[in-house]
Amino acid sequence: MSKRWLKEHRKETYYRQAKKSGYRSRAAYKLLQINKKFRIFKANQKVLDLGAAPGGWSQVAVELVAPSGTVIGVDIDPIKPLEGAEFIKGDMTSEDTMDLIKSKIDYADVIISDMSPNISGHYSVDQAKSVYLAEQALDVVVRMLKPGGHFIVKIFQGEDFPEFLQKLKERFEFCKVHSPPASRAQSSEVYVVCKGAYDKR
Ligand SMILES: C[S@@+](CC[C@H](N)C(=O)[O-])C[C@H]1O[C@@H](n2cnc3c(N)ncnc32)[C@H](O)[C@@H]1O
């Protein structure tokens, strides 16, 4: 049994599980696995989900912050309505989108970003775009995350990753680079899980 076969098989398994359980994406399992390991979510929190389409992470967040949590999801693409969440169609690189978010919530307890660029196939280009999106998410953290709050961000590993990680370490008590089992094993995406935002106001 080759390594490649095992990876493909695992990917397929999460895809089938997601379809069966009603999750909109295989990515939902990544968030469940991250939460199981790092205990990010609690009842009644306010969550901001960046790059939320088609809504798998938002579904998980809605479940984990029930009964009185708030989940706001943002994406360039439209997202089908989901009970317990509110969606904004907007580009996270635009200030107008920030204004829309602020009209819904004034702070977040948890910010999660699964934003990915459209893959061009040229790794250095895609990686640079991924870092740019992660930087945008960090900007939202600086502006909206409550002191003590948590942040999960996806990023493609590359040359400028250590510098980005350093910025995160300056803002949080705990930062860990993590690759959940449901992540595509062949991709170089990782998640940085950050807990306990310092009060830098
Ligand atoms: C991997 S998908 C997210 C999957 C989602 N977490 C789920 O579980 O359903 C990445 C998303 O990032 C979004 N995205 C990329 N660039 C963005 C931007 N500048 N602003 C908002 N969303 C963006 C894409 O449209 C895409 O839907």
The ligand as an ORCA input file, in Angstrom:
! r2SCAN-3c Opt
* xyz 0 1
  C     -10.920     26.454      1.731
  S     -12.218     27.563      1.444
  C     -12.964     27.707      3.030
  C     -13.749     26.493      3.454
  C     -14.552     26.727      4.713
  N     -13.698     26.861      5.866
  C     -15.520     25.609      4.964
  O     -15.300     24.803      5.872
  O     -16.543     25.542      4.273
  C     -11.385     29.094      1.260
  C     -12.276     30.281      1.017
  O     -11.515     31.495      1.112
  C     -12.223     32.444      0.357
  N     -11.418     33.642      0.104
  C     -10.275     33.748     -0.606
  N      -9.858     35.017     -0.664
  C     -10.748     35.752      0.060
  C     -10.877     37.152      0.371
  N      -9.985     38.043     -0.077
  N     -11.915     37.537      1.120
  C     -12.847     36.645      1.553
  N     -12.785     35.323      1.293
  C     -11.755     34.879      0.561
  C     -12.564     31.673     -0.923
  O     -13.604     32.308     -1.646
  C     -12.937     30.307     -0.351
  O     -14.331     30.162     -0.229
*
